[in-house]
Amino acid sequence: MLMQMYTNQNMVNRMKDFIINKKIYLVLLLILANFLVAKADVQLSGFKVLPAYLVSGKLNVANPNVVTPFKFQVSLSRQLLSTGGNEDGSCTITLMYAVCNSCTDPSYQEISTPRAVIEADYKDNFGHPSGFSNLTLDAKLPANITKGVLIIKFTYYNSDQQKMLTEYMSNNSIGVYYNEPPVLVADLVSYPSPNQFEIGVKLPNEDLEFKWNNSKLTSSLVNIALYDASSNLIVEKTNVPNNGSIIFDFSAVQIDNTNNNNRFTLNIFSALMAGYGYNSKYYIRIKEVFGTKYGKSGLFCFVNDHPMLWQSDLPNAFPNAFWIFRPDSSGSGYGELVVDWLVNRINASNVSIDLYDDQGNFFKRLANSVPNNGHFIRPPDNTIPRGNPYFYQFKITSVENPSSFGYSEVFHHWFD
């Protein structure tokens, strides 16, 4: 009986010793683990998207409708131990996407598989252990993302705080770049229309009312600009309400009558024949401020105070109508008389066309009634003298409303 009691007590003592020894072992193991982990310091030196996937320093999203795969590189470093070798550089790298870089709640989204960095990742060019690691990793930006930033999620052990930390390296963020291609709306502009070659505006005294179909745009604001035919900007109005029309005031536009390439001039045919060049023609472009849609008018010329044929040219005998065009400035061809006009500047279905001399005297009726279609050709007529002394003007009168009429500038009727 005594022997049994002694045996039982011995077993209890042994159990107590085992429990005590186990606790001591666990404590020592924990201390050892903490000692080892405490040395697991690693630093993220930086990260970058590989140049092949960048545009203007940002990730290039060529097509936002699909996933954008790309590669990025992270640079890690770890310190050298005083006893030789390197600290443990274990960490985890994940590339994240966020809508912005400084949001209160950026709502990070993982776009790469978390990569556990291990000892084998720290190798030099010869395969020897190193204090540095440059890893090239894969990532995929989801579809329908065209802006925001890329941010590294870096999980590591911080020996100062004695715990695992996760940081979002926003100071190394790289933006998302998407250059959405412009969308041409062919029928956006209604005035000047794409096939309208002359504009009935006398510069710089008159204004131009530019018109467009605002229902074809989604932006509440638009930018409207006047360009010459070489796409040099003449004047622009920005952040214009998308209400379908705007008045252009050209009073500030300087008209240089000494430089043909800068002059606002007549119609396209006259400009080319006079040698004024393409800069005598213009177009207007309208573009969304918030969006990519845009539209353009066709090339046109302003109907200005028509430039004189030469410095000694006779003045007009009548006030200039600035909507009736004389023949080209080199003459009137092979004896025919050509006149063009803007049909919306006269209240008429049909017009009569008369010829006046440079003194304002009636000379000859060319047509009693022709459609108000903006163009008339009179075949060569020997009863109308040609040559150096002969200058004429056209008069166009509404058949239905005779009080509506106008005169062209003086032109020289000569032989080519």
JOHU-V104361 format. One record per residue. SS is DSSP state (H for helix, E for strand, C for the rest). PHI is phi in whole degrees, -180 to 180 (999 if undefined). OMEGA is omega in radians with two decimals (999 if undefined). Layout:
ss=SS phi=PHI omega=OMEGA
ss=SS phi=PHI omega=OMEGA
//
This chain:
ss=C phi=999 omega=3.11
ss=H phi=-65 omega=3.13
ss=H phi=-63 omega=3.13
ss=H phi=-65 omega=3.14
ss=H phi=-66 omega=-3.13
ss=H phi=-66 omega=3.14
ss=H phi=-63 omega=3.12
ss=H phi=-61 omega=-3.13
ss=H phi=-66 omega=3.12
ss=H phi=-64 omega=3.12
ss=H phi=-66 omega=3.11
ss=H phi=-63 omega=-3.13
ss=H phi=-63 omega=3.13
ss=H phi=-63 omega=3.11
ss=H phi=-64 omega=3.13
ss=H phi=-63 omega=3.13
ss=H phi=-62 omega=3.14
ss=H phi=-64 omega=-3.14
ss=H phi=-64 omega=-3.14
ss=H phi=-64 omega=-3.14
ss=H phi=-64 omega=3.11
ss=H phi=-64 omega=3.13
ss=H phi=-63 omega=3.13
ss=H phi=-62 omega=-3.14
ss=H phi=-62 omega=3.13
ss=H phi=-65 omega=3.11
ss=H phi=-63 omega=3.12
ss=H phi=-62 omega=3.12
ss=H phi=-64 omega=3.12
ss=H phi=-65 omega=3.12
ss=H phi=-63 omega=3.13
ss=H phi=-63 omega=3.13
ss=H phi=-63 omega=3.12
ss=H phi=-64 omega=3.13
ss=H phi=-64 omega=-3.14
ss=H phi=-70 omega=-3.12
ss=H phi=-67 omega=-3.14
ss=H phi=-60 omega=3.13
ss=C phi=-91 omega=-3.07
ss=C phi=-85 omega=3.11
ss=C phi=-85 omega=3.09
ss=C phi=-144 omega=-3.11
ss=E phi=-120 omega=3.03
ss=E phi=-94 omega=-3.08
ss=E phi=-76 omega=-3.14
ss=E phi=163 omega=3.06
ss=E phi=-149 omega=3.14
ss=E phi=-155 omega=2.97
ss=E phi=-80 omega=-3.11
ss=C phi=-61 omega=-3.03
ss=H phi=-54 omega=-3.11
ss=H phi=-63 omega=-3.09
ss=H phi=-107 omega=-3.05
ss=E phi=-112 omega=2.93
ss=E phi=-137 omega=-3.10
ss=C phi=55 omega=3.09
ss=C phi=79 omega=-3.12
ss=E phi=-126 omega=3.11
ss=E phi=-62 omega=-3.10
ss=E phi=-86 omega=3.07
ss=C phi=-100 omega=-3.06
ss=C phi=-70 omega=-3.13
ss=C phi=-139 omega=-3.08
ss=C phi=-69 omega=-3.11
ss=C phi=-81 omega=-3.13
ss=C phi=-129 omega=3.09
ss=C phi=-67 omega=3.11
ss=E phi=-106 omega=3.09
ss=E phi=-80 omega=3.11
ss=E phi=-160 omega=3.12
ss=E phi=-121 omega=3.09
ss=E phi=-133 omega=-3.09
ss=E phi=-126 omega=3.06
ss=E phi=-117 omega=3.10
ss=E phi=-116 omega=-3.11
ss=E phi=-119 omega=3.07
ss=E phi=-143 omega=3.07
ss=C phi=-139 omega=-3.03
ss=C phi=-86 omega=3.09
ss=E phi=-86 omega=3.11
ss=C phi=-75 omega=3.12
ss=C phi=-67 omega=-3.14
ss=C phi=-90 omega=-3.08
ss=C phi=100 omega=-3.10
ss=C phi=80 omega=-3.10
ss=E phi=-124 omega=3.04
ss=C phi=-64 omega=3.08
ss=C phi=-69 omega=-3.10
ss=C phi=-101 omega=-3.11
ss=C phi=-64 omega=3.08
ss=E phi=-167 omega=3.11
ss=E phi=-129 omega=-3.11
ss=E phi=-115 omega=3.06
ss=E phi=-138 omega=3.07
ss=E phi=-90 omega=-3.09
ss=E phi=-118 omega=3.00
ss=E phi=-119 omega=3.06
ss=E phi=-137 omega=-3.12
ss=C phi=-64 omega=3.14
ss=C phi=-146 omega=-3.02
ss=C phi=-93 omega=-3.05
ss=C phi=-132 omega=3.13
ss=C phi=-72 omega=3.04
ss=C phi=-65 omega=3.07
ss=C phi=-129 omega=-3.04
ss=C phi=-71 omega=3.11
ss=C phi=53 omega=3.14
ss=C phi=-63 omega=3.12
ss=E phi=-132 omega=3.14
ss=E phi=-71 omega=3.09
ss=C phi=-126 omega=2.98
ss=C phi=-139 omega=3.08
ss=C phi=-69 omega=3.12
ss=C phi=-53 omega=-3.09
ss=E phi=-111 omega=3.07
ss=E phi=-80 omega=3.13
ss=E phi=-89 omega=-3.07
ss=C phi=-123 omega=-3.09
ss=H phi=-58 omega=-3.09
ss=H phi=-65 omega=3.14
ss=H phi=-79 omega=-3.12
ss=C phi=-100 omega=-3.14
ss=E phi=-135 omega=3.04
ss=C phi=-87 omega=-3.08
ss=C phi=-64 omega=-3.12
ss=C phi=-102 omega=3.13
ss=C phi=84 omega=3.13
ss=C phi=-88 omega=3.09
ss=E phi=-55 omega=-3.05
ss=C phi=-137 omega=3.07
ss=C phi=-92 omega=-3.07
ss=E phi=-131 omega=3.10
ss=E phi=-145 omega=3.05
ss=E phi=-117 omega=-3.05
ss=E phi=-107 omega=3.02
ss=E phi=-104 omega=-3.02
ss=E phi=-123 omega=-3.13
ss=E phi=-98 omega=3.07
ss=E phi=-148 omega=3.11
ss=E phi=-139 omega=3.05
ss=E phi=-85 omega=-3.12
ss=C phi=-61 omega=3.10
ss=C phi=-67 omega=3.06
ss=C phi=67 omega=3.04
ss=C phi=-118 omega=-3.12
ss=C phi=-127 omega=3.10
ss=C phi=-154 omega=-3.10
ss=C phi=126 omega=-3.10
ss=E phi=-136 omega=3.05
ss=E phi=-104 omega=-3.02
ss=E phi=-136 omega=3.10
ss=E phi=-86 omega=2.97
ss=E phi=-97 omega=-2.99
ss=E phi=-122 omega=-3.14
ss=E phi=-109 omega=-3.04
ss=E phi=-156 omega=3.09
ss=E phi=-96 omega=3.13
ss=E phi=-102 omega=-3.06
ss=C phi=-70 omega=3.12
ss=C phi=-68 omega=-3.13
ss=C phi=-94 omega=3.10
ss=C phi=57 omega=3.10
ss=E phi=-163 omega=3.09
ss=E phi=-76 omega=3.13
ss=E phi=-126 omega=3.02
ss=E phi=-125 omega=-3.14
ss=E phi=-123 omega=3.04
ss=E phi=-109 omega=-3.02
ss=E phi=-82 omega=-3.10
ss=E phi=-72 omega=3.13
ss=E phi=-70 omega=3.08
ss=E phi=-108 omega=-3.04
ss=E phi=-69 omega=3.10
ss=E phi=-125 omega=-3.07
ss=E phi=-73 omega=3.07
ss=E phi=-102 omega=-3.06
ss=E phi=-113 omega=3.01
ss=C phi=-141 omega=3.12
ss=C phi=-97 omega=-3.08
ss=C phi=-66 omega=-3.08
ss=C phi=-65 omega=3.11
ss=C phi=-67 omega=-3.12
ss=E phi=-117 omega=-3.13
ss=E phi=-81 omega=3.04
ss=C phi=-102 omega=-2.94
ss=C phi=-62 omega=-3.06
ss=C phi=-104 omega=-3.11
ss=C phi=-71 omega=-3.07
ss=E phi=-83 omega=3.11
ss=E phi=-105 omega=3.03
ss=E phi=-152 omega=-0.05
ss=C phi=-69 omega=-3.13
ss=C phi=-72 omega=-3.10
ss=C phi=-57 omega=-3.12
ss=C phi=-107 omega=-3.14
ss=C phi=-101 omega=-2.97
ss=C phi=-89 omega=3.10
ss=E phi=-127 omega=3.12
ss=E phi=-117 omega=-3.09
ss=C phi=-78 omega=3.13
ss=C phi=-131 omega=3.13
ss=C phi=-95 omega=-3.08
ss=C phi=-94 omega=-0.08
ss=C phi=-93 omega=-2.99
ss=C phi=-78 omega=-3.12
ss=C phi=-104 omega=3.08
ss=C phi=-100 omega=3.08
ss=E phi=-114 omega=3.04
ss=E phi=-94 omega=-3.14
ss=E phi=-89 omega=-3.05
ss=E phi=-129 omega=3.09
ss=E phi=-150 omega=3.13
ss=C phi=-88 omega=-3.02
ss=H phi=-68 omega=-3.14
ss=H phi=-71 omega=3.14
ss=H phi=-86 omega=3.13
ss=C phi=-115 omega=3.12
ss=C phi=-103 omega=-3.12
ss=C phi=-78 omega=3.09
ss=C phi=-81 omega=3.14
ss=E phi=-129 omega=3.11
ss=E phi=-136 omega=2.99
ss=E phi=-110 omega=-3.09
ss=E phi=-125 omega=-3.05
ss=E phi=-138 omega=3.05
ss=E phi=-103 omega=3.12
ss=E phi=-121 omega=2.92
ss=E phi=-83 omega=-3.03
ss=C phi=-67 omega=3.08
ss=C phi=-94 omega=3.10
ss=C phi=66 omega=2.98
ss=C phi=-87 omega=-3.10
ss=E phi=-70 omega=3.10
ss=E phi=-98 omega=3.14
ss=E phi=-156 omega=-3.11
ss=E phi=-142 omega=3.01
ss=E phi=-120 omega=-3.06
ss=E phi=-110 omega=3.10
ss=E phi=53 omega=3.13
ss=E phi=-86 omega=3.08
ss=E phi=-58 omega=-3.11
ss=C phi=-81 omega=-3.10
ss=C phi=-111 omega=3.03
ss=C phi=100 omega=3.13
ss=E phi=-159 omega=3.08
ss=E phi=-155 omega=3.09
ss=E phi=-96 omega=3.05
ss=E phi=-91 omega=3.07
ss=C phi=-103 omega=-3.07
ss=C phi=-102 omega=-3.08
ss=C phi=-62 omega=-3.12
ss=C phi=-88 omega=-3.12
ss=C phi=-82 omega=-3.13
ss=C phi=-83 omega=3.12
ss=C phi=-103 omega=-3.07
ss=C phi=-96 omega=-3.11
ss=C phi=-81 omega=3.12
ss=C phi=-97 omega=-3.12
ss=C phi=-122 omega=-3.06
ss=H phi=-59 omega=-3.07
ss=H phi=-73 omega=3.14
ss=H phi=-111 omega=-3.00
ss=C phi=-87 omega=2.91
ss=C phi=-80 omega=-2.94
ss=C phi=-134 omega=-2.97
ss=C phi=-82 omega=3.13
ss=C phi=-79 omega=-3.03
ss=H phi=-62 omega=-3.09
ss=H phi=-62 omega=3.14
ss=H phi=-64 omega=-3.13
ss=H phi=-62 omega=-3.13
ss=H phi=-68 omega=-3.11
ss=H phi=-66 omega=3.13
ss=C phi=-81 omega=3.13
ss=C phi=77 omega=-3.10
ss=C phi=-74 omega=3.09
ss=C phi=86 omega=-3.05
ss=H phi=-68 omega=-3.12
ss=H phi=-69 omega=3.05
ss=H phi=-85 omega=3.13
ss=C phi=-114 omega=-2.98
ss=E phi=-139 omega=2.98
ss=E phi=-148 omega=3.13
ss=E phi=-117 omega=3.13
ss=E phi=-119 omega=3.06
ss=E phi=-121 omega=-3.09
ss=E phi=-142 omega=3.10
ss=E phi=-64 omega=3.01
ss=C phi=-76 omega=3.12
ss=C phi=-113 omega=-3.10
ss=C phi=152 omega=-3.05
ss=C phi=-121 omega=-3.11
ss=E phi=-76 omega=3.09
ss=E phi=-153 omega=3.09
ss=E phi=-149 omega=-3.12
ss=E phi=-136 omega=2.95
ss=C phi=-80 omega=2.99
ss=C phi=-78 omega=3.06
ss=C phi=-70 omega=3.13
ss=E phi=-145 omega=3.04
ss=E phi=-122 omega=3.06
ss=E phi=-77 omega=3.03
ss=C phi=-90 omega=-3.06
ss=C phi=-94 omega=2.87
ss=C phi=-58 omega=-2.92
ss=C phi=-61 omega=-3.14
ss=C phi=-59 omega=3.12
ss=C phi=-67 omega=3.13
ss=C phi=-66 omega=3.02
ss=C phi=-159 omega=-2.97
ss=C phi=-63 omega=-3.11
ss=C phi=-92 omega=-3.13
ss=C phi=-60 omega=3.13
ss=C phi=-73 omega=3.08
ss=C phi=-71 omega=3.09
ss=C phi=-67 omega=3.11
ss=C phi=-75 omega=3.12
ss=C phi=-117 omega=3.07
ss=C phi=-57 omega=-3.09
ss=C phi=-69 omega=-3.13
ss=C phi=-77 omega=-3.10
ss=C phi=50 omega=2.95
ss=C phi=-134 omega=3.10
ss=E phi=-119 omega=-3.04
ss=E phi=-102 omega=3.02
ss=C phi=-76 omega=2.98
ss=C phi=-62 omega=-3.08
ss=C phi=-60 omega=-2.93
ss=C phi=-72 omega=3.11
ss=C phi=-87 omega=-3.13
ss=C phi=136 omega=-3.11
ss=C phi=-119 omega=3.02
ss=C phi=77 omega=-3.04
ss=C phi=-98 omega=3.08
ss=C phi=109 omega=3.10
ss=C phi=-75 omega=3.07
ss=E phi=-117 omega=-3.10
ss=E phi=-119 omega=3.09
ss=E phi=-135 omega=3.04
ss=E phi=-122 omega=3.12
ss=E phi=-152 omega=3.10
ss=C phi=-92 omega=-2.99
ss=H phi=-67 omega=-3.08
ss=H phi=-83 omega=3.12
ss=H phi=-97 omega=3.10
ss=C phi=-139 omega=-3.10
ss=C phi=-85 omega=-3.02
ss=C phi=-159 omega=2.89
ss=C phi=-94 omega=3.09
ss=E phi=-135 omega=-3.12
ss=E phi=-133 omega=2.94
ss=E phi=-101 omega=-3.10
ss=E phi=-128 omega=-3.13
ss=E phi=-120 omega=3.10
ss=E phi=-115 omega=3.09
ss=E phi=-117 omega=3.07
ss=E phi=-85 omega=-3.04
ss=C phi=-71 omega=3.09
ss=C phi=-94 omega=3.11
ss=C phi=90 omega=-3.14
ss=C phi=-97 omega=3.09
ss=E phi=-61 omega=-3.14
ss=E phi=-116 omega=-3.05
ss=E phi=-163 omega=2.99
ss=E phi=-84 omega=-3.14
ss=E phi=-95 omega=3.14
ss=E phi=-157 omega=3.10
ss=E phi=-75 omega=-3.12
ss=E phi=-160 omega=3.06
ss=E phi=-133 omega=3.14
ss=E phi=-61 omega=3.09
ss=C phi=-80 omega=-3.08
ss=C phi=-111 omega=3.03
ss=C phi=90 omega=-3.09
ss=E phi=-152 omega=3.10
ss=E phi=-150 omega=3.06
ss=E phi=-123 omega=3.03
ss=E phi=-102 omega=3.13
ss=C phi=-58 omega=3.12
ss=C phi=-51 omega=-3.06
ss=C phi=-135 omega=-3.09
ss=C phi=-70 omega=3.11
ss=C phi=-81 omega=3.09
ss=C phi=-108 omega=-3.05
ss=C phi=-60 omega=3.08
ss=C phi=-125 omega=3.10
ss=C phi=134 omega=-3.03
ss=C phi=-58 omega=-3.04
ss=C phi=-80 omega=-2.87
ss=C phi=-104 omega=3.08
ss=E phi=-123 omega=-3.08
ss=E phi=-139 omega=2.98
ss=E phi=-138 omega=3.01
ss=E phi=-91 omega=2.93
ss=E phi=-124 omega=3.11
ss=E phi=-116 omega=-3.05
ss=E phi=-128 omega=3.06
ss=E phi=-70 omega=3.09
ss=C phi=-69 omega=-3.10
ss=C phi=-79 omega=-3.10
ss=C phi=-133 omega=-3.03
ss=C phi=-58 omega=3.12
ss=C phi=-76 omega=3.11
ss=C phi=-100 omega=-3.10
ss=E phi=-158 omega=3.09
ss=E phi=-164 omega=-3.14
ss=E phi=-119 omega=3.03
ss=C phi=-84 omega=2.98
ss=C phi=-74 omega=3.08
ss=C phi=-69 omega=3.05
ss=E phi=-133 omega=-3.07
ss=E phi=-100 omega=-3.09
ss=C phi=-98 omega=-3.07
ss=C phi=-137 omega=3.09
ss=C phi=-83 omega=2.96
ss=C phi=-70 omega=999
//
